[in-house]
Amino acid sequence: MPTRIRLRRMGKKKQPFYRIVVADSRSARDARAVEEIGTYNPLKRPGEVLLKEERVMDWLNKGAVPSDTVNSLFRRLGVLNKWALARSGQDTSAIVLKTTLAESKKPQARAKKAAAKAAAPAAEGGES
């Protein structure tokens, strides 16, 4: 049975909450899963991800393939780096995975623009 690690949508309308699950690759998005291995809450800023690390590593070793979105989450949290080190036989006990995603570049850009606007009137007022 080919398995995938993917997201299962939960929550109310316009308030998504996802469970990270291992499921048969041929089943529907919200169909029965083999195992739940974590959660992802995109509404919190930055997004919050909780994982069962041992189970994630076990499923990756068994050949489960992460979906594109889950692959992106794993890459940003450091799961794929830890898995690659474990596969090469290196010690991974010192590696601690992140639990929240870094803020995206767009909010940071907006914050920089807001800071620049706030600094501009102060600079203009000082010259007069």
N, C-alpha and C positions, 0 to 999 in steps of 0.2 A: 504494500500500500504506500504510494508516494505521499509524503506528508509535507505540509507547509506551515511555517510560523507566520501567522497573520493577525489582523485586527478583527474583532467582532464588535459591532456597534451596539452600544447600550445607551441609556439615558433618554431624556425627553426630546421632543421636537425643539430644534435650535439650541440644544444643550447636550452635545455629544460627549460620551464617555466610552472608552474602548477597553476591551479586555484583550490581552495578547494571548492567543491560543495556538495550540498545535492541532491541525485538522487535516483531514484527507483533502488533497488538492482538487479533487473533483466535486467536492460538496459546495453548497451555497455559502455565502458570506456569514449568515447567522445560523447556519445549521449546527447540529451537534458536533462538539469538538472532542478530540481525544483527551486533551488536558489543558487547563488554564495555567499559564506560567507567568502572568503579570498583568498590570493595568497601565493605562495611559490616559491622562486627563489633560487635553489640550486647552481647556478653558483657564487653567491657572497660568499665570505668567511669572516665570517661564514654565513651560509644560512640565508636568510631574509624571515620572515613570517609576513604577515599582516592579521589580523583577525577582523571581526565584532563580538566583544565579546558577545554582547547581543543576536545576532542571533545564535551564536554557542551554548550558554547556553540554548536558547529557543529550538533549535533542539535536544540537548541532553536530555532535560526534556521531549520532545515529544516522545523519544524512538529511535531516529536515532542512528545507530551503526557506529562508525568510523571504517574505514578499518585499517589494520595492520600498514600501513605507516602513516596514519593520526593519529592513536592512539599514535604512537611513537613521532610524532611532538607535539601533544597535551601534552604528558607527559613531554617532554623536555621544553616546554614553560610554564608549570604550569596550563594549562587549566583544566586538570582532577582533580588536587588538589582543585582548586577553585570550580569546579562543585560538588565535594564530600562534601566540606564544606557547600555549598549552600543547598544541599539536606538534610544535617543534621540540618539545621536551623541556622547555625552560620553566623555572619556578614562577608561578603566578600568584602566590599567596600574598605578596605585598601590594598587588594591584587592587585598588578600590574603585568600583564603578560609581559613576555619577548618578544621582537620583533625580536631578532636574536638568532640563535642556537649557543651554545658553540662550539668551534672548536673540531673536532673529535680527538681521542687519537693519531692517526697515525701522523698527522702534528706536534703535540706536541712532540712526540717521536723523530721525525726527527729534530726538533728544538733543543732538548736536546743533540742529538748526534752531531749536528753541533757546538753547544756551547762547548761541551767536546773536540771536535777536535781542535777548535780554542784555547782553554785553554791549551791543551797538548803541542804544540810547544813552547808556552810562558814559561811553566814550565820547559821544557827540556833546553831551551836557558838560563834560569836563573841559572841552576846548573853548567854550564861550566865555 
